[in-house]
Amino acid sequence: WVFAPFLFHLASIFLKPIREWKHGLKEALCHFPLVVALLNSYATFKLSQIKYSDSMPVGLLREIEEIKMQAGKLTQTEAFIESGPQLILQIHIILCTGHVETTQLISILISLISLTIAA
């Protein structure tokens, strides 16, 4: 399921007009495994470089908001496309077999926590 967000965005490129493929490919590459973590780390670094004060210029506030929105969007998409199918798969396996393993319960719990935090 780690490659699901990347493959989902890669496949969605073909639903767009050809002139938008470059942007779509860039967005798909952002969802390649570990790239989201690197992008969010970079966003955290950028936020740490900003000098916060009581009276901040509007342009700087917009930049802060844009950085936070981009990081949130990447993280939310990643969580829903990765953890959602994982959760459904584990529940399906439990319902089909009628047997619950400890690792399945842990997997379900982690997927639920991921989805809850991302929502």
All heavy atoms as an XYZ file, in Angstrom:
944
protein
N       0.805     -1.208      0.000
C       0.000      0.000      0.000
C       0.846      1.268      0.000
O       0.319      2.362     -0.138
C      -0.961      0.007      1.177
C      -1.980     -1.072      1.081
C      -2.065     -2.179      1.870
C      -3.048     -1.191      0.149
N      -3.111     -2.960      1.474
C      -3.736     -2.368      0.420
C      -3.478     -0.414     -0.905
C      -4.838     -2.772     -0.307
C      -4.576     -0.824     -1.630
C      -5.241     -1.984     -1.319
N       2.153      1.120      0.170
C       3.030      2.281      0.226
C       3.045      3.017     -1.115
O       3.125      4.236     -1.163
C       4.460      1.852      0.617
C       5.417      3.005      0.561
C       4.462      1.246      2.007
N       2.931      2.295     -2.209
C       2.970      2.917     -3.528
C       1.591      3.365     -4.012
O       1.482      3.964     -5.079
C       3.584      1.951     -4.549
C       5.058      1.772     -4.378
C       5.558      0.710     -3.644
C       5.942      2.678     -4.929
C       6.918      0.545     -3.484
C       7.308      2.529     -4.778
C       7.800      1.461     -4.050
N       0.525      3.085     -3.255
C      -0.835      3.410     -3.695
C      -1.030      4.895     -3.993
O      -1.592      5.232     -5.046
C      -1.850      2.918     -2.670
N      -0.595      5.823     -3.133
C      -0.799      7.238     -3.468
C      -0.072      7.646     -4.753
O      -0.621      8.372     -5.585
C      -0.218      7.989     -2.265
C      -0.248      7.009     -1.150
C      -0.041      5.675     -1.790
N       1.147      7.155     -4.934
C       1.915      7.465     -6.139
C       1.210      6.921     -7.377
O       1.018      7.632     -8.372
C       3.333      6.891     -6.026
C       4.109      6.945     -7.303
C       4.535      8.154     -7.823
C       4.400      5.784     -7.999
C       5.248      8.208     -9.014
C       5.109      5.824     -9.182
C       5.532      7.041     -9.690
N       0.794      5.665     -7.333
C       0.135      5.043     -8.484
C      -1.209      5.700     -8.780
O      -1.585      5.882     -9.942
C      -0.032      3.543     -8.249
C       1.278      2.757     -8.160
C       1.004      1.308     -7.769
C       2.053      2.833     -9.464
N      -1.937      6.079     -7.730
C      -3.221      6.763     -7.906
C      -3.028      8.085     -8.643
O      -3.733      8.382     -9.607
C      -3.877      6.998     -6.539
C      -5.118      7.836     -6.591
C      -6.317      7.280     -6.988
C      -5.085      9.178     -6.260
C      -7.463      8.047     -7.045
C      -6.223      9.952     -6.311
C      -7.423      9.388     -6.704
N      -2.069      8.877     -8.200
C      -1.827     10.168     -8.850
C      -1.225     10.000    -10.244
O      -1.516     10.794    -11.132
C      -0.926     11.039     -7.976
C      -1.645     11.615     -6.805
N      -2.479     12.697     -6.904
C      -1.675     11.250     -5.506
C      -2.988     12.980     -5.724
N      -2.510     12.102     -4.859
N      -0.419      8.974    -10.423
C       0.159      8.713    -11.740
C      -0.948      8.342    -12.735
O      -0.970      8.836    -13.866
C       1.206      7.600    -11.659
C       2.043      7.359    -12.898
C       2.875      8.599    -13.226
C       2.951      6.165    -12.701
N      -1.868      7.511    -12.315
C      -2.976      7.106    -13.193
C      -3.915      8.279    -13.488
O      -4.473      8.372    -14.583
C      -3.753      5.962    -12.563
N      -4.069      9.185    -12.528
C      -4.982     10.311    -12.729
C      -4.452     11.311    -13.756
O      -5.208     12.140    -14.254
C      -5.256     11.019    -11.406
O      -4.118     11.728    -10.970
N      -3.166     11.231    -14.086
C      -2.593     12.124    -15.099
C      -3.313     11.935    -16.431
O      -3.588     12.897    -17.141
C      -1.086     11.842    -15.281
C      -0.318     12.279    -14.050
C      -0.536     12.544    -16.514
C       1.137     11.853    -14.063
N      -3.652     10.705    -16.762
C      -4.228     10.400    -18.064
C      -5.681     10.848    -18.189
O      -6.247     10.814    -19.272
C      -4.091      8.910    -18.362
C      -2.650      8.470    -18.373
C      -2.133      7.695    -17.352
C      -1.802      8.881    -19.391
C      -0.808      7.309    -17.361
C      -0.468      8.511    -19.403
C       0.031      7.725    -18.384
N      -6.283     11.259    -17.080
C      -7.646     11.776    -17.119
C      -7.674     13.277    -17.393
O      -8.730     13.855    -17.590
C      -8.357     11.480    -15.791
C      -8.484     10.007    -15.425
C      -9.098      9.865    -14.039
C      -9.307      9.264    -16.453
N      -6.487     13.897    -17.394
C      -6.379     15.345    -17.595
C      -5.952     15.632    -19.028
O      -5.392     14.776    -19.706
C      -5.351     15.924    -16.623
C      -5.717     15.722    -15.173
C      -4.633     16.245    -14.265
C      -4.994     15.973    -12.809
N      -3.980     16.441    -11.905
N      -6.186     16.871    -19.475
C      -5.681     17.253    -20.799
C      -4.155     17.165    -20.846
O      -3.486     17.315    -19.821
C      -6.144     18.709    -20.955
C      -7.234     18.890    -19.959
C      -6.976     17.920    -18.854
N      -3.602     16.967    -22.019
C      -2.163     16.762    -22.173
C      -1.368     17.938    -21.624
O      -0.305     17.748    -21.041
C      -1.813     16.502    -23.657
C      -2.399     15.158    -24.072
C      -0.312     16.526    -23.891
C      -2.212     14.824    -25.530
N      -1.864     19.166    -21.758
C      -1.118     20.340    -21.291
C      -0.956     20.355    -19.770
O      -0.107     21.068    -19.250
C      -1.770     21.620    -21.782
C      -3.146     21.867    -21.226
C      -3.737     23.178    -21.766
N      -5.054     23.403    -21.265
C      -6.173     22.882    -21.733
N      -6.102     22.064    -22.766
N      -7.332     23.151    -21.206
N      -1.750     19.577    -19.048
C      -1.660     19.528    -17.585
C      -0.860     18.326    -17.091
O      -0.735     18.123    -15.885
C      -3.060     19.508    -16.978
C      -3.841     20.770    -17.230
C      -5.237     20.715    -16.615
O      -5.458     19.901    -15.699
O      -6.088     21.484    -17.064
N      -0.323     17.515    -17.992
C       0.402     16.301    -17.585
C       1.659     16.620    -16.801
O       2.020     15.897    -15.883
C       0.737     15.460    -18.804
C      -0.442     14.660    -19.325
C      -1.751     14.834    -18.993
C      -0.404     13.589    -20.245
N      -2.533     13.940    -19.667
C      -1.728     13.153    -20.439
C       0.613     12.958    -20.935
C      -2.066     12.116    -21.281
C       0.282     11.912    -21.780
C      -1.047     11.495    -21.952
N       2.345     17.699    -17.157
C       3.578     18.050    -16.452
C       3.286     18.322    -14.977
O       3.983     17.826    -14.096
C       4.229     19.271    -17.104
C       5.555     19.643    -16.508
C       6.176     20.822    -17.241
C       7.487     21.209    -16.608
N       8.071     22.390    -17.266
N       2.239     19.087    -14.711
C       1.853     19.363    -13.324
C       1.412     18.079    -12.622
O       1.740     17.846    -11.458
C       0.727     20.405    -13.287
C       0.188     20.638    -11.920
N       0.888     21.298    -10.937
C      -0.985     20.271    -11.352
C       0.175     21.335     -9.831
N      -0.971     20.718    -10.057
N       0.672     17.238    -13.338
C       0.213     15.979    -12.762
C       1.354     15.040    -12.420
O       1.333     14.368    -11.394
N       2.371     15.002    -13.290
C       3.537     14.162    -13.021
C       4.301     14.671    -11.803
O       4.749     13.885    -10.970
C       4.448     14.114    -14.245
C       5.665     13.209    -14.141
C       5.238     11.763    -13.890
C       6.515     13.300    -15.391
N       4.419     15.984    -11.690
C       5.085     16.581    -10.529
C       4.343     16.212     -9.242
O       4.951     15.846     -8.242
C       5.139     18.100    -10.693
C       5.821     18.816     -9.570
C       5.816     20.312     -9.803
C       6.354     21.034     -8.585
N       6.251     22.490     -8.716
N       3.016     16.286     -9.294
C       2.211     15.924     -8.117
C       2.328     14.436     -7.801
O       2.399     14.047     -6.634
C       0.748     16.298     -8.351
C      -0.086     16.169     -7.099
C      -1.474     16.739     -7.268
O      -1.628     17.743     -7.980
O      -2.397     16.159     -6.675
N       2.368     13.591     -8.830
C       2.519     12.146     -8.615
C       3.859     11.836     -7.970
O       3.943     11.018     -7.049
C       2.372     11.388     -9.927
N       4.915     12.479     -8.441
C       6.249     12.244     -7.870
C       6.333     12.684     -6.412
O       7.107     12.120     -5.644
C       7.317     12.942     -8.709
C       7.549     12.334    -10.084
C       8.530     13.179    -10.884
C       8.040     10.902     -9.978
N       5.534     13.674     -6.042
C       5.496     14.102     -4.637
C       5.002     12.979     -3.723
O       5.319     12.950     -2.539
C       4.590     15.315     -4.459
S       5.270     16.827     -5.111
N       4.199     12.065     -4.280
C       3.626     10.983     -3.480
C       4.429      9.688     -3.565
O       3.976      8.656     -3.080
C       2.176     10.743     -3.895
C       1.288     11.869     -3.502
N       0.841     12.058     -2.224
C       0.802     12.902     -4.222
C       0.098     13.143     -2.170
N       0.059     13.672     -3.364
N       5.587      9.729     -4.193
C       6.466      8.567     -4.182
C       6.898      8.325     -2.737
O       7.054      9.275     -1.969
C       7.685      8.818     -5.089
C       8.396      7.568     -5.477
C       7.868      6.726     -6.436
C       9.581      7.211     -4.865
C       8.511      5.558     -6.798
C      10.240      6.051     -5.214
C       9.701      5.217     -6.186
N       7.063      7.063     -2.309
C       7.391      6.788     -0.909
C       8.560      7.630     -0.388
O       9.570      7.803     -1.066
C       7.748      5.297     -0.911
C       6.938      4.747     -2.036
C       6.930      5.835     -3.087
N       8.396      8.162      0.775
C       9.347      8.989      1.528
C       9.485     10.421      1.013
O      10.054     11.257      1.704
C      10.731      8.338      1.603
C      10.783      6.990      2.326
C      12.192      6.428      2.266
C      10.330      7.120      3.760
N       8.964     10.731     -0.160
C       9.075     12.100     -0.667
C       8.198     13.039      0.149
O       8.601     14.164      0.447
C       8.737     12.164     -2.173
C       8.712     13.591     -2.674
C       9.735     11.348     -2.962
N       7.007     12.589      0.554
C       6.136     13.429      1.374
C       6.833     13.781      2.687
O       6.786     14.925      3.135
C       4.776     12.742      1.640
C       3.974     13.499      2.674
C       3.983     12.629      0.365
N       7.491     12.809      3.279
C       8.210     13.079      4.530
C       9.317     14.112      4.316
O       9.510     15.010      5.145
C       8.802     11.788      5.084
N      10.030     14.003      3.198
C      11.081     14.977      2.892
C      10.500     16.363      2.629
O      11.032     17.370      3.101
C      11.901     14.515      1.687
C      12.762     13.272      1.906
C      13.386     12.827      0.589
C      13.836     13.538      2.936
N       9.402     16.433      1.880
C       8.765     17.718      1.607
C       8.238     18.365      2.884
O       8.369     19.582      3.072
C       7.637     17.548      0.587
C       8.062     17.209     -0.832
C       6.846     16.905     -1.700
C       8.878     18.342     -1.435
N       7.649     17.563      3.767
C       7.156     18.111      5.033
C       8.304     18.547      5.933
O       8.185     19.525      6.673
C       6.252     17.106      5.743
C       4.879     17.035      5.114
O       4.472     17.927      4.375
N       4.155     15.980      5.406
N       9.428     17.834      5.877
C      10.606     18.254      6.641
C      11.132     19.584      6.125
O      11.504     20.464      6.905
C      11.709     17.196      6.560
O      11.284     16.004      7.153
N      11.139     19.742      4.810
C      11.569     21.004      4.219
C      10.619     22.140      4.613
O      11.060     23.253      4.922
C      11.656     20.876      2.696
C      12.036     22.159      2.012
C      13.306     22.704      2.168
C      11.123     22.831      1.210
C      13.657     23.891      1.546
C      11.457     24.012      0.589
C      12.729     24.544      0.764
O      13.057     25.718      0.148
N       9.309     21.862      4.608
C       8.329     22.875      5.013
C       8.548     23.274      6.475
O       8.463     24.453      6.822
C       6.906     22.345      4.813
N       8.851     22.300      7.328
C       9.132     22.590      8.736
C      10.372     23.463      8.855
O      10.401     24.415      9.647
C       9.333     21.277      9.520
O       8.162     20.476      9.386
C       9.586     21.543     10.984
N      11.384     23.170      8.051
C      12.601     23.990      8.047
C      12.280     25.421      7.625
O      12.746     26.383      8.247
C      13.655     23.375      7.129
C      14.879     24.227      6.972
C      15.809     24.321      7.994
C      15.075     24.957      5.812
C      16.927     25.119      7.865
C      16.189     25.757      5.667
C      17.119     25.846      6.694
N      11.475     25.573      6.551
C      11.103     26.915      6.098
C      10.341     27.677      7.178
O      10.570     28.867      7.381
C      10.268     26.830      4.820
C      11.096     26.558      3.585
C      10.301     26.341      2.318
C       9.211     27.309      2.032
N       8.556     27.064      0.730
N       9.441     26.981      7.875
C       8.685     27.635      8.946
C       9.594     28.023     10.110
O       9.372     29.040     10.759
C       7.556     26.728      9.435
C       6.383     26.556      8.485
C       5.416     25.503      9.029
C       5.654     27.868      8.275
N      10.613     27.227     10.362
C      11.524     27.544     11.472
C      12.405     28.751     11.159
O      12.921     29.398     12.073
C      12.404     26.334     11.806
O      13.371     26.126     10.801
N      12.586     29.077      9.888
C      13.419     30.215      9.486
C      12.676     31.549      9.555
O      13.280     32.604      9.484
C      13.955     30.009      8.064
C      14.844     28.796      7.920
C      16.058     28.853      8.828
O      16.785     29.823      8.852
N      16.241     27.809      9.621
N      11.352     31.493      9.695
C      10.550     32.712      9.738
C      10.643     33.335     11.132
O      10.532     32.648     12.141
C       9.085     32.405      9.366
C       9.016     31.934      7.916
C       8.194     33.619      9.584
C       7.656     31.455      7.482
N      10.854     34.635     11.160
C      10.909     35.384     12.425
C       9.481     35.789     12.795
O       8.880     36.646     12.171
C      11.791     36.627     12.278
C      13.185     36.349     11.774
C      13.966     35.582     12.807
C      15.397     35.414     12.305
N      15.979     34.182     12.663
N       8.942     35.155     13.823
C       7.580     35.432     14.244
C       7.559     36.634     15.186
O       8.438     36.802     16.027
C       6.981     34.211     14.948
C       6.756     33.056     14.009
C       7.728     32.088     13.812
C       5.572     32.945     13.306
C       7.529     31.030     12.941
C       5.352     31.885     12.441
C       6.339     30.936     12.268
O       6.128     29.906     11.406
N       6.532     37.470     15.044
C       6.345     38.616     15.928
C       4.853     38.922     16.012
O       4.035     38.325     15.312
C       7.116     39.823     15.405
O       6.588     40.231     14.164
N       4.501     39.880     16.858
C       3.090     40.236     17.012
C       2.539     40.916     15.759
O       1.401     40.698     15.374
C       2.895     41.145     18.224
C       3.087     40.403     19.534
O       2.884     39.169     19.534
O       3.443     41.029     20.538
N       3.341     41.762     15.136
C       2.885     42.446     13.923
C       3.704     41.924     12.738
O       4.834     42.323     12.518
C       3.063     43.958     14.066
O       4.417     44.259     14.319
N       3.084     41.021     12.005
C       3.756     40.415     10.852
C       3.108     40.918      9.574
O       1.895     41.121      9.533
C       3.665     38.887     10.925
C       4.426     38.303     12.092
S       4.230     36.525     12.234
C       5.112     35.957     10.832
N       3.895     41.127      8.503
C       3.323     41.566      7.231
C       2.348     40.521      6.672
O       2.509     39.317      6.878
C       4.530     41.713      6.306
C       5.734     41.582      7.147
C       5.337     40.988      8.450
N       1.370     40.999      5.950
C       0.335     40.129      5.381
C       0.957     39.105      4.429
O       0.559     37.943      4.411
C      -0.746     40.964      4.661
C      -1.737     40.068      3.950
C      -1.458     41.859      5.648
N       1.950     39.524      3.649
C       2.604     38.609      2.708
C       3.253     37.432      3.415
O       3.194     36.296      2.943
N       3.868     37.703      4.553
C       4.505     36.639      5.325
C       3.463     35.691      5.923
O       3.657     34.475      5.950
C       5.384     37.246      6.431
C       6.356     36.328      7.132
C       7.294     35.659      6.141
C       7.151     37.095      8.168
N       2.354     36.252      6.371
C       1.272     35.409      6.908
C       0.692     34.512      5.812
O       0.375     33.351      6.065
C       0.177     36.284      7.518
C       0.555     37.040      8.792
C      -0.547     38.006      9.186
C       0.855     36.071      9.923
N       0.569     35.054      4.595
C       0.088     34.242      3.472
C       1.060     33.105      3.160
O       0.648     31.990      2.866
C      -0.089     35.105      2.223
C      -1.416     35.768      2.148
C      -1.681     36.324      0.754
N      -2.598     37.424      0.886
C      -2.305     38.701      0.704
N      -1.108     39.045      0.305
N      -3.197     39.633      0.875
N       2.357     33.409      3.216
C       3.373     32.384      2.948
C       3.303     31.267      3.993
O       3.364     30.081      3.649
C       4.770     33.020      2.974
C       5.877     32.031      2.687
C       7.263     32.657      2.792
O       7.379     33.884      2.890
O       8.235     31.868      2.771
N       3.141     31.639      5.251
C       3.021     30.647      6.330
C       1.799     29.767      6.094
O       1.860     28.538      6.193
C       2.943     31.340      7.709
C       4.280     32.002      8.037
C       2.546     30.350      8.797
C       4.231     32.921      9.247
N       0.677     30.399      5.761
C      -0.567     29.654      5.517
C      -0.419     28.714      4.324
O      -0.875     27.569      4.357
C      -1.721     30.629      5.285
C      -3.063     29.960      5.159
C      -3.520     29.288      6.429
O      -3.068     29.660      7.521
O      -4.331     28.348      6.322
N       0.253     29.169      3.264
C       0.461     28.346      2.070
C       1.323     27.123      2.387
O       1.033     26.004      1.944
C       1.117     29.178      0.963
C       1.352     28.415     -0.312
C       0.078     27.942     -0.988
O      -0.951     28.634     -0.892
O       0.113     26.867     -1.600
N       2.376     27.307      3.164
C       3.255     26.196      3.552
C       2.466     25.165      4.358
O       2.549     23.966      4.111
C       4.465     26.707      4.362
C       5.393     27.533      3.479
C       5.230     25.544      4.986
C       6.470     28.284      4.237
N       1.670     25.647      5.295
C       0.884     24.732      6.135
C      -0.189     24.002      5.326
O      -0.424     22.812      5.534
C       0.239     25.501      7.284
C       1.226     25.958      8.333
C       0.513     26.695      9.446
C       1.463     27.128     10.532
N       0.750     27.833     11.622
N      -0.836     24.704      4.399
C      -1.877     24.072      3.574
C      -1.281     22.992      2.681
O      -1.860     21.916      2.541
C      -2.591     25.132      2.723
C      -3.482     26.062      3.512
S      -4.907     25.226      4.216
C      -5.853     24.938      2.761
N      -0.138     23.274      2.070
C       0.502     22.296      1.186
C       0.911     21.046      1.960
O       0.684     19.923      1.519
C       1.718     22.925      0.493
C       2.382     22.020     -0.506
C       1.489     21.703     -1.700
O       0.573     22.439     -2.025
N       1.747     20.595     -2.338
N       1.513     21.238      3.141
C       1.927     20.095      3.966
C       0.708     19.285      4.407
O       0.728     18.050      4.375
C       2.717     20.578      5.173
N      -0.361     19.966      4.795
C      -1.576     19.273      5.225
C      -2.220     18.493      4.093
O      -2.675     17.365      4.277
N      -2.243     19.090      2.893
C      -2.849     18.413      1.734
C      -2.073     17.146      1.376
O      -2.667     16.091      1.132
C      -2.871     19.372      0.553
C      -3.478     18.791     -0.687
C      -3.415     19.779     -1.837
C      -3.825     19.103     -3.131
N      -3.564     19.930     -4.292
N      -0.750     17.238      1.363
C       0.072     16.061      1.047
C      -0.144     14.949      2.068
O      -0.303     13.783      1.717
C       1.552     16.442      1.002
C       2.037     17.220     -0.206
C       3.468     17.664     -0.002
C       1.912     16.391     -1.460
N      -0.139     15.326      3.334
C      -0.274     14.338      4.407
C      -1.654     13.691      4.400
O      -1.782     12.485      4.574
C       0.005     14.998      5.770
O       1.291     15.630      5.720
C      -0.004     13.992      6.893
N      -2.686     14.502      4.173
C      -4.050     13.969      4.174
C      -4.260     12.991      3.022
O      -4.815     11.911      3.213
C      -5.055     15.114      4.080
C      -6.488     14.648      4.158
C      -7.469     15.793      4.030
O      -7.185     16.794      3.387
N      -8.620     15.648      4.646
N      -3.819     13.358      1.837
C      -3.956     12.467      0.685
C      -3.224     11.155      0.928
O      -3.751     10.077      0.661
C      -3.398     13.141     -0.586
O      -4.075     14.386     -0.770
C      -3.595     12.278     -1.804
N      -2.015     11.272      1.449
C      -1.201     10.081      1.731
C      -1.929      9.149      2.703
O      -2.009      7.942      2.499
C       0.138     10.536      2.332
C       1.161      9.466      2.410
C       1.946      9.319      1.126
O       1.774     10.108      0.199
O       2.733      8.368      1.069
N      -2.474      9.722      3.770
C      -3.143      8.903      4.787
C      -4.386      8.211      4.240
O      -4.594      7.021      4.475
C      -3.503      9.767      5.993
N      -5.211      8.947      3.508
C      -6.463      8.358      3.025
C      -6.234      7.299      1.951
O      -6.942      6.308      1.907
C      -7.415      9.442      2.502
C      -8.160     10.137      3.597
C      -7.854     11.437      3.938
C      -9.148      9.480      4.307
C      -8.532     12.076      4.957
C      -9.833     10.106      5.328
C      -9.524     11.410      5.653
N      -5.251      7.498      1.088
C      -5.028      6.523      0.016
C      -4.221      5.330      0.504
O      -4.288      4.253     -0.076
C      -4.359      7.206     -1.197
C      -5.303      8.271     -1.753
C      -4.026      6.210     -2.282
C      -4.728      9.063     -2.900
N      -3.464      5.499      1.574
C      -2.660      4.394      2.105
C      -3.403      3.634      3.201
O      -3.553      2.422      3.144
C      -1.354      4.947      2.681
C      -0.124      4.345      2.066
C       1.125      4.979      2.624
O       1.472      4.643      3.768
O       1.734      5.791      1.920
N      -3.849      4.346      4.218
C      -4.438      3.693      5.391
C      -5.854      3.194      5.149
O      -6.260      2.188      5.731
C      -4.437      4.649      6.584
O      -3.129      4.967      6.951
N      -6.612      3.890      4.315
C      -7.986      3.474      4.043
C      -8.074      2.067      3.454
O      -8.741      1.192      4.015
N      -7.395      1.822      2.327
C      -7.433      0.465      1.764
C      -6.837     -0.598      2.692
O      -7.323     -1.725      2.736
C      -6.596      0.578      0.486
C      -6.659      2.011      0.122
C      -6.727      2.752      1.421
N      -5.806     -0.224      3.442
C      -5.199     -1.170      4.389
C      -6.223     -1.584      5.449
O      -6.339     -2.760      5.792
C      -3.963     -0.541      5.046
C      -3.301     -1.419      6.077
C      -2.672     -2.658      5.477
O      -2.277     -2.668      4.329
N      -2.576     -3.703      6.255
N      -6.957     -0.612      5.952
C      -7.988     -0.895      6.952
C      -9.076     -1.798      6.380
O      -9.463     -2.800      7.000
C      -8.597      0.419      7.455
C      -9.742      0.309      8.444
C      -9.274     -0.315      9.746
C     -10.338      1.680      8.702
N      -9.550     -1.490      5.200
C     -10.594     -2.294      4.562
C     -10.100     -3.721      4.300
O     -10.829     -4.692      4.539
C     -11.069     -1.624      3.258
C     -11.807     -0.340      3.591
C     -11.949     -2.557      2.448
C     -12.104      0.539      2.406
N      -8.868     -3.852      3.845
C      -8.304     -5.171      3.578
C      -8.225     -6.010      4.860
O      -8.614     -7.191      4.868
C      -6.917     -5.044      2.957
C      -6.179     -6.349      2.683
C      -6.921     -7.163      1.633
C      -4.750     -6.068      2.237
N      -7.747     -5.430      5.937
C      -7.631     -6.177      7.195
C      -9.007     -6.591      7.733
O      -9.179     -7.720      8.195
C      -6.887     -5.334      8.245
C      -5.425     -5.166      7.967
C      -4.681     -6.490      7.933
O      -5.036     -7.462      8.592
N      -3.624     -6.535      7.136
N      -9.975     -5.697      7.655
C     -11.331     -6.046      8.107
C     -11.916     -7.148      7.227
O     -12.549     -8.089      7.722
C     -12.240     -4.795      8.120
C     -11.777     -3.842      9.240
C     -13.696     -5.180      8.309
C     -12.470     -2.503      9.240
N     -11.687     -7.074      5.918
C     -12.171     -8.112      4.995
C     -11.559     -9.470      5.337
O     -12.259    -10.490      5.369
C     -11.835     -7.718      3.555
C     -12.196     -8.760      2.551
N     -13.489     -9.000      2.171
C     -11.421     -9.648      1.865
C     -13.509     -9.980      1.288
N     -12.265    -10.390      1.078
N     -10.252     -9.493      5.597
C      -9.580    -10.754      5.933
C     -10.151    -11.338      7.215
O     -10.422    -12.544      7.308
C      -8.055    -10.546      6.056
C      -7.458    -10.254      4.674
C      -7.372    -11.749      6.688
C      -6.017     -9.793      4.702
N     -10.377    -10.498      8.210
C     -10.933    -10.976      9.487
C     -12.340    -11.526      9.281
O     -12.698    -12.585      9.808
C     -10.919     -9.850     10.534
C      -9.480     -9.568     10.967
C     -11.780    -10.210     11.741
C      -9.319     -8.346     11.839
N     -13.158    -10.823      8.510
C     -14.531    -11.289      8.284
C     -14.567    -12.586      7.472
O     -15.436    -13.431      7.694
C     -15.343    -10.202      7.568
C     -15.637     -8.949      8.398
C     -16.328     -7.905      7.546
C     -16.472     -9.288      9.620
N     -13.636    -12.768      6.547
C     -13.606    -13.981      5.723
C     -13.079    -15.185      6.490
O     -13.586    -16.292      6.332
C     -12.761    -13.765      4.481
S     -13.584    -12.749      3.244
N     -12.049    -14.981      7.295
C     -11.436    -16.110      7.996
C     -12.101    -16.390      9.338
O     -12.072    -17.513      9.816
C      -9.932    -15.859      8.236
O      -9.766    -14.706      9.056
C      -9.192    -15.689      6.922
N     -12.667    -15.365      9.946
C     -13.268    -15.549     11.270
C     -12.223    -15.661     12.367
O     -12.539    -15.990     13.510
N     -10.972    -15.406     12.033
C      -9.868    -15.509     12.993
C      -9.129    -14.175     13.042
O      -8.839    -13.583     12.010
C      -8.919    -16.632     12.572
C      -7.798    -16.843     13.512
N      -7.974    -17.371     14.769
C      -6.467    -16.579     13.381
C      -6.790    -17.427     15.369
N      -5.872    -16.951     14.541
N      -8.826    -13.720     14.256
C      -8.154    -12.433     14.431
C      -6.767    -12.651     15.027
O      -6.632    -13.281     16.070
C      -8.968    -11.497     15.358
C      -8.286    -10.158     15.499
C     -10.371    -11.332     14.838
N      -5.759    -12.140     14.350
C      -4.385    -12.184     14.853
C      -4.060    -10.864     15.545
O      -4.657     -9.833     15.246
C      -3.397    -12.400     13.687
C      -3.542    -13.712     12.972
C      -3.005    -14.877     13.767
O      -2.100    -14.670     14.596
O      -3.507    -15.988     13.566
N      -3.091    -10.904     16.436
C      -2.657     -9.688     17.131
C      -2.127     -8.659     16.149
O      -2.414     -7.466     16.269
C      -1.565    -10.024     18.174
O      -2.061    -11.047     19.040
C      -1.192     -8.808     18.978
N      -1.375     -9.104     15.146
C      -0.822     -8.165     14.158
C      -1.931     -7.490     13.350
O      -1.798     -6.328     12.971
C       0.149     -8.876     13.208
O      -0.493    -10.002     12.622
C       1.407     -9.303     13.921
N      -3.023     -8.214     13.107
C      -4.150     -7.612     12.390
C      -4.800     -6.520     13.227
O      -5.153     -5.464     12.711
C      -5.184     -8.674     12.022
C      -4.716     -9.606     10.933
C      -5.680    -10.750     10.726
O      -6.232    -11.284     11.683
N      -5.865    -11.138      9.471
N      -4.963     -6.787     14.515
C      -5.548     -5.774     15.400
C      -4.664     -4.529     15.469
O      -5.160     -3.398     15.448
C      -5.772     -6.346     16.798
C      -6.900     -7.356     16.933
C      -6.953     -7.914     18.350
C      -8.222     -6.719     16.569
N      -3.361     -4.742     15.540
C      -2.431     -3.608     15.579
C      -2.508     -2.822     14.274
O      -2.547     -1.586     14.279
C      -0.995     -4.093     15.870
C      -0.909     -4.635     17.295
C       0.024     -2.982     15.648
C       0.385     -5.352     17.611
N      -2.556     -3.542     13.148
C      -2.656     -2.894     11.842
C      -3.942     -2.076     11.727
O      -3.934     -0.942     11.234
C      -2.593     -3.936     10.738
O      -2.807     -3.359      9.491
N      -5.050     -2.640     12.174
C      -6.335     -1.932     12.143
C      -6.274     -0.692     13.025
O      -6.719      0.391     12.638
C      -7.483     -2.870     12.572
C      -7.756     -3.882     11.462
C      -8.745     -2.088     12.909
C      -8.733     -4.967     11.844
N      -5.710     -0.818     14.193
C      -5.612      0.307     15.126
C      -4.754      1.431     14.527
O      -5.137      2.604     14.570
C      -5.032     -0.165     16.453
C      -4.937      0.888     17.550
C      -6.326      1.391     17.919
C      -4.241      0.327     18.765
N      -3.621      1.087     13.963
C      -2.737      2.100     13.357
C      -3.417      2.770     12.167
O      -3.331      3.995     12.000
C      -1.386      1.477     12.957
C      -0.602      1.114     14.217
C      -0.583      2.413     12.070
C       0.663      0.323     13.967
N      -4.124      1.994     11.347
C      -4.839      2.579     10.210
C      -5.928      3.529     10.678
O      -6.095      4.620     10.116
C      -5.453      1.486      9.331
O      -4.452      0.729      8.707
N      -6.669      3.146     11.701
C      -7.709      4.018     12.248
C      -7.122      5.309     12.814
O      -7.666      6.397     12.599
C      -8.495      3.287     13.346
C      -9.621      2.393     12.871
C     -10.206      1.601     14.040
C     -10.711      3.206     12.207
N      -6.024      5.181     13.527
C      -5.372      6.380     14.090
C      -4.878      7.291     12.975
O      -5.057      8.505     13.014
C      -4.216      5.970     15.034
C      -4.788      5.335     16.302
C      -3.346      7.172     15.395
C      -3.760      4.680     17.198
N      -4.285      6.694     11.937
C      -3.816      7.477     10.782
C      -4.955      8.236     10.121
O      -4.828      9.421      9.800
C      -3.197      6.550      9.745
O      -1.829      6.542      9.812
N      -6.048      7.549      9.893
C      -7.203      8.201      9.256
C      -7.802      9.270     10.147
O      -8.229     10.328      9.674
C      -8.257      7.155      8.891
C      -7.883      6.215      7.753
C      -8.883      5.074      7.653
C      -7.796      6.965      6.455
N      -7.848      9.024     11.444
C      -8.418      9.996     12.384
C      -7.567     11.256     12.444
O      -8.090     12.368     12.418
C      -8.526      9.373     13.787
O      -9.326      8.193     13.699
C      -9.157     10.333     14.763
N      -6.261     11.091     12.503
C      -5.367     12.246     12.573
C      -5.415     13.039     11.259
O      -5.395     14.269     11.274
C      -3.924     11.801     12.901
C      -3.869     11.321     14.333
C      -2.936     12.927     12.679
C      -2.551     10.685     14.715
N      -5.496     12.351     10.135
C      -5.500     13.026      8.841
C      -6.812     13.769      8.578
O      -6.838     14.733      7.819
C      -5.260     12.022      7.722
N      -7.888     13.311      9.182
C      -9.199     13.930      8.925
C      -9.359     15.225      9.616
O      -9.050     16.192      9.683
C     -10.310     13.030      9.408
